[in-house]
Amino acid sequence: MVLPLKKKHSVSWVSPEAFEREEIVTNIEYYKRNITKIHCMRMYQEKRKLIEKLKQKDN
């Protein structure tokens, strides 16, 4: 389910899958302004995955 982006919604409403399928282009300006936030969120998730992998190796 993809929620239409409105200015009151936070970027966290957007699932990475939906972002990758490019289903969220309802409000182009909003989308452009928040693309860096989405990117940061994705980077954070990648970092978390990496840390989990490293923890598993240690055990």
PyMOL Python script that loads the backbone (N, CA, C, O; Angstrom):
from pymol import cmd

cmd.read_pdbstr("""\
ATOM      1  N   MET A   1       0.843  -1.188   0.000  1.00  0.00           N
ATOM      2  CA  MET A   1       0.000   0.000   0.000  1.00  0.00           C
ATOM      3  C   MET A   1       0.883   1.245   0.000  1.00  0.00           C
ATOM      4  O   MET A   1       1.776   1.380   0.837  1.00  0.00           O
ATOM      5  N   VAL A   2       0.636   2.133  -0.923  1.00  0.00           N
ATOM      6  CA  VAL A   2       1.433   3.364  -0.996  1.00  0.00           C
ATOM      7  C   VAL A   2       0.554   4.542  -0.624  1.00  0.00           C
ATOM      8  O   VAL A   2      -0.488   4.781  -1.234  1.00  0.00           O
ATOM      9  N   LEU A   3       0.993   5.271   0.385  1.00  0.00           N
ATOM     10  CA  LEU A   3       0.238   6.439   0.809  1.00  0.00           C
ATOM     11  C   LEU A   3       0.636   7.637  -0.033  1.00  0.00           C
ATOM     12  O   LEU A   3       1.823   7.859  -0.274  1.00  0.00           O
ATOM     13  N   PRO A   4      -0.339   8.408  -0.480  1.00  0.00           N
ATOM     14  CA  PRO A   4       0.012   9.604  -1.250  1.00  0.00           C
ATOM     15  C   PRO A   4       0.744  10.591  -0.361  1.00  0.00           C
ATOM     16  O   PRO A   4       0.367  10.794   0.794  1.00  0.00           O
ATOM     17  N   LEU A   5       1.783  11.200  -0.891  1.00  0.00           N
ATOM     18  CA  LEU A   5       2.574  12.109  -0.072  1.00  0.00           C
ATOM     19  C   LEU A   5       1.883  13.463   0.044  1.00  0.00           C
ATOM     20  O   LEU A   5       1.547  14.098  -0.956  1.00  0.00           O
ATOM     21  N   LYS A   6       1.682  13.881   1.266  1.00  0.00           N
ATOM     22  CA  LYS A   6       1.161  15.215   1.527  1.00  0.00           C
ATOM     23  C   LYS A   6       2.177  15.879   2.432  1.00  0.00           C
ATOM     24  O   LYS A   6       2.968  15.204   3.090  1.00  0.00           O
ATOM     25  N   LYS A   7       2.155  17.208   2.466  1.00  0.00           N
ATOM     26  CA  LYS A   7       3.182  17.926   3.210  1.00  0.00           C
ATOM     27  C   LYS A   7       3.182  17.586   4.695  1.00  0.00           C
ATOM     28  O   LYS A   7       4.229  17.647   5.340  1.00  0.00           O
ATOM     29  N   LYS A   8       2.033  17.233   5.242  1.00  0.00           N
ATOM     30  CA  LYS A   8       1.989  16.933   6.672  1.00  0.00           C
ATOM     31  C   LYS A   8       2.567  15.559   6.999  1.00  0.00           C
ATOM     32  O   LYS A   8       2.902  15.286   8.151  1.00  0.00           O
ATOM     33  N   HIS A   9       2.685  14.698   5.998  1.00  0.00           N
ATOM     34  CA  HIS A   9       3.225  13.366   6.240  1.00  0.00           C
ATOM     35  C   HIS A   9       4.744  13.408   6.314  1.00  0.00           C
ATOM     36  O   HIS A   9       5.399  14.144   5.576  1.00  0.00           O
ATOM     37  N   SER A  10       5.281  12.615   7.208  1.00  0.00           N
ATOM     38  CA  SER A  10       6.732  12.530   7.293  1.00  0.00           C
ATOM     39  C   SER A  10       7.230  11.541   6.252  1.00  0.00           C
ATOM     40  O   SER A  10       6.467  10.719   5.744  1.00  0.00           O
ATOM     41  N   VAL A  11       8.494  11.627   5.944  1.00  0.00           N
ATOM     42  CA  VAL A  11       9.099  10.763   4.936  1.00  0.00           C
ATOM     43  C   VAL A  11       9.083   9.302   5.376  1.00  0.00           C
ATOM     44  O   VAL A  11       9.102   8.396   4.543  1.00  0.00           O
ATOM     45  N   SER A  12       9.047   9.079   6.682  1.00  0.00           N
ATOM     46  CA  SER A  12       9.072   7.715   7.191  1.00  0.00           C
ATOM     47  C   SER A  12       7.854   6.891   6.753  1.00  0.00           C
ATOM     48  O   SER A  12       7.837   5.668   6.894  1.00  0.00           O
ATOM     49  N   TRP A  13       6.845   7.574   6.225  1.00  0.00           N
ATOM     50  CA  TRP A  13       5.666   6.873   5.712  1.00  0.00           C
ATOM     51  C   TRP A  13       5.991   6.116   4.438  1.00  0.00           C
ATOM     52  O   TRP A  13       5.285   5.174   4.078  1.00  0.00           O
ATOM     53  N   VAL A  14       7.034   6.512   3.762  1.00  0.00           N
ATOM     54  CA  VAL A  14       7.380   5.931   2.470  1.00  0.00           C
ATOM     55  C   VAL A  14       8.212   4.672   2.660  1.00  0.00           C
ATOM     56  O   VAL A  14       9.276   4.711   3.279  1.00  0.00           O
ATOM     57  N   SER A  15       7.732   3.573   2.134  1.00  0.00           N
ATOM     58  CA  SER A  15       8.512   2.341   2.245  1.00  0.00           C
ATOM     59  C   SER A  15       9.605   2.347   1.185  1.00  0.00           C
ATOM     60  O   SER A  15       9.381   2.837   0.078  1.00  0.00           O
ATOM     61  N   PRO A  16      10.789   1.810   1.503  1.00  0.00           N
ATOM     62  CA  PRO A  16      11.882   1.774   0.527  1.00  0.00           C
ATOM     63  C   PRO A  16      11.488   1.062  -0.756  1.00  0.00           C
ATOM     64  O   PRO A  16      11.931   1.439  -1.841  1.00  0.00           O
ATOM     65  N   GLU A  17      10.646   0.021  -0.633  1.00  0.00           N
ATOM     66  CA  GLU A  17      10.205  -0.719  -1.819  1.00  0.00           C
ATOM     67  C   GLU A  17       9.410   0.191  -2.754  1.00  0.00           C
ATOM     68  O   GLU A  17       9.621   0.209  -3.967  1.00  0.00           O
ATOM     69  N   ALA A  18       8.493   0.942  -2.155  1.00  0.00           N
ATOM     70  CA  ALA A  18       7.678   1.864  -2.951  1.00  0.00           C
ATOM     71  C   ALA A  18       8.554   2.925  -3.592  1.00  0.00           C
ATOM     72  O   ALA A  18       8.334   3.331  -4.733  1.00  0.00           O
ATOM     73  N   PHE A  19       9.559   3.371  -2.830  1.00  0.00           N
ATOM     74  CA  PHE A  19      10.477   4.381  -3.337  1.00  0.00           C
ATOM     75  C   PHE A  19      11.224   3.842  -4.557  1.00  0.00           C
ATOM     76  O   PHE A  19      11.397   4.546  -5.552  1.00  0.00           O
ATOM     77  N   GLU A  20      11.664   2.588  -4.468  1.00  0.00           N
ATOM     78  CA  GLU A  20      12.404   1.983  -5.569  1.00  0.00           C
ATOM     79  C   GLU A  20      11.525   1.750  -6.789  1.00  0.00           C
ATOM     80  O   GLU A  20      11.998   1.838  -7.922  1.00  0.00           O
ATOM     81  N   ARG A  21      10.246   1.454  -6.564  1.00  0.00           N
ATOM     82  CA  ARG A  21       9.328   1.235  -7.693  1.00  0.00           C
ATOM     83  C   ARG A  21       8.860   2.558  -8.294  1.00  0.00           C
ATOM     84  O   ARG A  21       8.149   2.586  -9.298  1.00  0.00           O
ATOM     85  N   GLU A  22       9.280   3.662  -7.653  1.00  0.00           N
ATOM     86  CA  GLU A  22       8.939   5.014  -8.117  1.00  0.00           C
ATOM     87  C   GLU A  22       7.435   5.233  -8.191  1.00  0.00           C
ATOM     88  O   GLU A  22       6.932   5.832  -9.142  1.00  0.00           O
ATOM     89  N   GLU A  23       6.726   4.748  -7.190  1.00  0.00           N
ATOM     90  CA  GLU A  23       5.283   4.958  -7.145  1.00  0.00           C
ATOM     91  C   GLU A  23       4.915   6.282  -6.505  1.00  0.00           C
ATOM     92  O   GLU A  23       3.773   6.731  -6.591  1.00  0.00           O
ATOM     93  N   ILE A  24       5.892   6.901  -5.862  1.00  0.00           N
ATOM     94  CA  ILE A  24       5.603   8.135  -5.140  1.00  0.00           C
ATOM     95  C   ILE A  24       6.078   9.344  -5.918  1.00  0.00           C
ATOM     96  O   ILE A  24       7.153   9.875  -5.639  1.00  0.00           O
ATOM     97  N   VAL A  25       5.318   9.776  -6.861  1.00  0.00           N
ATOM     98  CA  VAL A  25       5.682  11.011  -7.545  1.00  0.00           C
ATOM     99  C   VAL A  25       4.435  11.883  -7.629  1.00  0.00           C
ATOM    100  O   VAL A  25       4.208  12.586  -8.614  1.00  0.00           O
ATOM    101  N   THR A  26       3.624  11.818  -6.555  1.00  0.00           N
ATOM    102  CA  THR A  26       2.375  12.576  -6.539  1.00  0.00           C
ATOM    103  C   THR A  26       2.642  14.064  -6.382  1.00  0.00           C
ATOM    104  O   THR A  26       1.947  14.891  -6.972  1.00  0.00           O
ATOM    105  N   ASN A  27       3.649  14.401  -5.587  1.00  0.00           N
ATOM    106  CA  ASN A  27       3.983  15.798  -5.348  1.00  0.00           C
ATOM    107  C   ASN A  27       5.478  15.981  -5.593  1.00  0.00           C
ATOM    108  O   ASN A  27       6.289  15.819  -4.682  1.00  0.00           O
ATOM    109  N   ILE A  28       5.830  16.315  -6.819  1.00  0.00           N
ATOM    110  CA  ILE A  28       7.234  16.345  -7.251  1.00  0.00           C
ATOM    111  C   ILE A  28       8.112  17.228  -6.376  1.00  0.00           C
ATOM    112  O   ILE A  28       9.206  16.819  -5.987  1.00  0.00           O
ATOM    113  N   GLU A  29       7.649  18.433  -6.063  1.00  0.00           N
ATOM    114  CA  GLU A  29       8.463  19.354  -5.264  1.00  0.00           C
ATOM    115  C   GLU A  29       8.770  18.788  -3.888  1.00  0.00           C
ATOM    116  O   GLU A  29       9.903  18.851  -3.410  1.00  0.00           O
ATOM    117  N   TYR A  30       7.741  18.235  -3.262  1.00  0.00           N
ATOM    118  CA  TYR A  30       7.911  17.642  -1.934  1.00  0.00           C
ATOM    119  C   TYR A  30       8.903  16.491  -2.005  1.00  0.00           C
ATOM    120  O   TYR A  30       9.771  16.329  -1.148  1.00  0.00           O
ATOM    121  N   TYR A  31       8.743  15.710  -3.045  1.00  0.00           N
ATOM    122  CA  TYR A  31       9.588  14.542  -3.294  1.00  0.00           C
ATOM    123  C   TYR A  31      11.042  14.963  -3.440  1.00  0.00           C
ATOM    124  O   TYR A  31      11.933  14.330  -2.872  1.00  0.00           O
ATOM    125  N   LYS A  32      11.288  16.026  -4.196  1.00  0.00           N
ATOM    126  CA  LYS A  32      12.661  16.514  -4.408  1.00  0.00           C
ATOM    127  C   LYS A  32      13.264  17.034  -3.108  1.00  0.00           C
ATOM    128  O   LYS A  32      14.432  16.780  -2.814  1.00  0.00           O
ATOM    129  N   ARG A  33      12.467  17.757  -2.335  1.00  0.00           N
ATOM    130  CA  ARG A  33      12.974  18.329  -1.076  1.00  0.00           C
ATOM    131  C   ARG A  33      13.356  17.243  -0.089  1.00  0.00           C
ATOM    132  O   ARG A  33      14.286  17.417   0.698  1.00  0.00           O
ATOM    133  N   ASN A  34      12.641  16.116  -0.125  1.00  0.00           N
ATOM    134  CA  ASN A  34      12.846  15.095   0.905  1.00  0.00           C
ATOM    135  C   ASN A  34      13.684  13.909   0.450  1.00  0.00           C
ATOM    136  O   ASN A  34      13.873  12.949   1.197  1.00  0.00           O
ATOM    137  N   ILE A  35      14.183  13.980  -0.773  1.00  0.00           N
ATOM    138  CA  ILE A  35      14.946  12.834  -1.305  1.00  0.00           C
ATOM    139  C   ILE A  35      16.198  12.572  -0.463  1.00  0.00           C
ATOM    140  O   ILE A  35      16.614  11.424  -0.304  1.00  0.00           O
ATOM    141  N   THR A  36      16.795  13.640   0.072  1.00  0.00           N
ATOM    142  CA  THR A  36      17.986  13.445   0.905  1.00  0.00           C
ATOM    143  C   THR A  36      17.627  12.763   2.220  1.00  0.00           C
ATOM    144  O   THR A  36      18.393  11.946   2.731  1.00  0.00           O
ATOM    145  N   LYS A  37      16.449  13.105   2.769  1.00  0.00           N
ATOM    146  CA  LYS A  37      15.989  12.452   4.001  1.00  0.00           C
ATOM    147  C   LYS A  37      15.782  10.968   3.748  1.00  0.00           C
ATOM    148  O   LYS A  37      16.186  10.129   4.554  1.00  0.00           O
ATOM    149  N   ILE A  38      15.160  10.655   2.639  1.00  0.00           N
ATOM    150  CA  ILE A  38      14.921   9.249   2.290  1.00  0.00           C
ATOM    151  C   ILE A  38      16.261   8.545   2.134  1.00  0.00           C
ATOM    152  O   ILE A  38      16.439   7.420   2.602  1.00  0.00           O
ATOM    153  N   HIS A  39      17.193   9.206   1.480  1.00  0.00           N
ATOM    154  CA  HIS A  39      18.528   8.638   1.270  1.00  0.00           C
ATOM    155  C   HIS A  39      19.200   8.368   2.615  1.00  0.00           C
ATOM    156  O   HIS A  39      19.784   7.303   2.812  1.00  0.00           O
ATOM    157  N   CYS A  40      19.121   9.321   3.534  1.00  0.00           N
ATOM    158  CA  CYS A  40      19.732   9.166   4.862  1.00  0.00           C
ATOM    159  C   CYS A  40      19.115   7.977   5.594  1.00  0.00           C
ATOM    160  O   CYS A  40      19.808   7.211   6.262  1.00  0.00           O
ATOM    161  N   MET A  41      17.799   7.842   5.452  1.00  0.00           N
ATOM    162  CA  MET A  41      17.087   6.734   6.073  1.00  0.00           C
ATOM    163  C   MET A  41      17.596   5.405   5.524  1.00  0.00           C
ATOM    164  O   MET A  41      17.823   4.455   6.272  1.00  0.00           O
ATOM    165  N   ARG A  42      17.769   5.356   4.213  1.00  0.00           N
ATOM    166  CA  ARG A  42      18.257   4.138   3.569  1.00  0.00           C
ATOM    167  C   ARG A  42      19.676   3.816   4.030  1.00  0.00           C
ATOM    168  O   ARG A  42      19.994   2.662   4.318  1.00  0.00           O
ATOM    169  N   MET A  43      20.523   4.835   4.099  1.00  0.00           N
ATOM    170  CA  MET A  43      21.901   4.649   4.532  1.00  0.00           C
ATOM    171  C   MET A  43      21.929   4.128   5.972  1.00  0.00           C
ATOM    172  O   MET A  43      22.719   3.247   6.310  1.00  0.00           O
ATOM    173  N   TYR A  44      21.058   4.684   6.807  1.00  0.00           N
ATOM    174  CA  TYR A  44      20.972   4.259   8.207  1.00  0.00           C
ATOM    175  C   TYR A  44      20.587   2.783   8.288  1.00  0.00           C
ATOM    176  O   TYR A  44      21.156   2.027   9.075  1.00  0.00           O
ATOM    177  N   GLN A  45      19.616   2.381   7.465  1.00  0.00           N
ATOM    178  CA  GLN A  45      19.174   0.984   7.452  1.00  0.00           C
ATOM    179  C   GLN A  45      20.301   0.058   6.996  1.00  0.00           C
ATOM    180  O   GLN A  45      20.494  -1.020   7.558  1.00  0.00           O
ATOM    181  N   GLU A  46      21.037   0.484   5.981  1.00  0.00           N
ATOM    182  CA  GLU A  46      22.169  -0.316   5.489  1.00  0.00           C
ATOM    183  C   GLU A  46      23.214  -0.488   6.606  1.00  0.00           C
ATOM    184  O   GLU A  46      23.742  -1.579   6.825  1.00  0.00           O
ATOM    185  N   LYS A  47      23.487   0.603   7.289  1.00  0.00           N
ATOM    186  CA  LYS A  47      24.471   0.587   8.374  1.00  0.00           C
ATOM    187  C   LYS A  47      24.034  -0.373   9.474  1.00  0.00           C
ATOM    188  O   LYS A  47      24.844  -1.130  10.010  1.00  0.00           O
ATOM    189  N   ARG A  48      22.751  -0.335   9.804  1.00  0.00           N
ATOM    190  CA  ARG A  48      22.206  -1.236  10.837  1.00  0.00           C
ATOM    191  C   ARG A  48      22.407  -2.697  10.436  1.00  0.00           C
ATOM    192  O   ARG A  48      22.811  -3.522  11.255  1.00  0.00           O
ATOM    193  N   LYS A  49      22.122  -3.010   9.174  1.00  0.00           N
ATOM    194  CA  LYS A  49      22.283  -4.383   8.666  1.00  0.00           C
ATOM    195  C   LYS A  49      23.739  -4.837   8.803  1.00  0.00           C
ATOM    196  O   LYS A  49      24.020  -5.965   9.207  1.00  0.00           O
ATOM    197  N   LEU A  50      24.648  -3.936   8.457  1.00  0.00           N
ATOM    198  CA  LEU A  50      26.075  -4.232   8.525  1.00  0.00           C
ATOM    199  C   LEU A  50      26.498  -4.533   9.958  1.00  0.00           C
ATOM    200  O   LEU A  50      27.226  -5.491  10.215  1.00  0.00           O
ATOM    201  N   ILE A  51      26.029  -3.700  10.889  1.00  0.00           N
ATOM    202  CA  ILE A  51      26.351  -3.881  12.306  1.00  0.00           C
ATOM    203  C   ILE A  51      25.822  -5.227  12.802  1.00  0.00           C
ATOM    204  O   ILE A  51      26.507  -5.931  13.544  1.00  0.00           O
ATOM    205  N   GLU A  52      24.605  -5.583  12.392  1.00  0.00           N
ATOM    206  CA  GLU A  52      24.023  -6.874  12.784  1.00  0.00           C
ATOM    207  C   GLU A  52      24.888  -8.030  12.283  1.00  0.00           C
ATOM    208  O   GLU A  52      25.139  -8.986  13.016  1.00  0.00           O
ATOM    209  N   LYS A  53      25.338  -7.937  11.040  1.00  0.00           N
ATOM    210  CA  LYS A  53      26.198  -8.982  10.454  1.00  0.00           C
ATOM    211  C   LYS A  53      27.487  -9.134  11.245  1.00  0.00           C
ATOM    212  O   LYS A  53      27.926 -10.248  11.531  1.00  0.00           O
ATOM    213  N   LEU A  54      28.088  -8.006  11.595  1.00  0.00           N
ATOM    214  CA  LEU A  54      29.332  -8.028  12.351  1.00  0.00           C
ATOM    215  C   LEU A  54      29.134  -8.645  13.734  1.00  0.00           C
ATOM    216  O   LEU A  54      29.981  -9.397  14.215  1.00  0.00           O
ATOM    217  N   LYS A  55      28.022  -8.323  14.357  1.00  0.00           N
ATOM    218  CA  LYS A  55      27.708  -8.886  15.680  1.00  0.00           C
ATOM    219  C   LYS A  55      27.582 -10.402  15.595  1.00  0.00           C
ATOM    220  O   LYS A  55      28.060 -11.128  16.466  1.00  0.00           O
ATOM    221  N   GLN A  56      26.935 -10.865  14.539  1.00  0.00           N
ATOM    222  CA  GLN A  56      26.741 -12.309  14.361  1.00  0.00           C
ATOM    223  C   GLN A  56      28.089 -13.017  14.170  1.00  0.00           C
ATOM    224  O   GLN A  56      28.280 -14.130  14.660  1.00  0.00           O
ATOM    225  N   LYS A  57      29.009 -12.382  13.470  1.00  0.00           N
ATOM    226  CA  LYS A  57      30.344 -12.962  13.251  1.00  0.00           C
ATOM    227  C   LYS A  57      31.087 -13.124  14.566  1.00  0.00           C
ATOM    228  O   LYS A  57      31.777 -14.122  14.777  1.00  0.00           O
ATOM    229  N   ASP A  58      30.948 -12.143  15.450  1.00  0.00           N
ATOM    230  CA  ASP A  58      31.637 -12.180  16.752  1.00  0.00           C
ATOM    231  C   ASP A  58      31.168 -13.339  17.633  1.00  0.00           C
ATOM    232  O   ASP A  58      31.966 -13.928  18.363  1.00  0.00           O
ATOM    233  N   ASN A  59      29.891 -13.662  17.565  1.00  0.00           N
ATOM    234  CA  ASN A  59      29.329 -14.721  18.436  1.00  0.00           C
ATOM    235  C   ASN A  59      29.755 -16.112  18.016  1.00  0.00           C
ATOM    236  O   ASN A  59      29.365 -17.094  18.648  1.00  0.00           O
TER     237      ASN A  59
END
""", "prot")
cmd.dss("prot")
cmd.show_as("cartoon", "prot")
cmd.util.cbc("prot")
cmd.orient("prot")
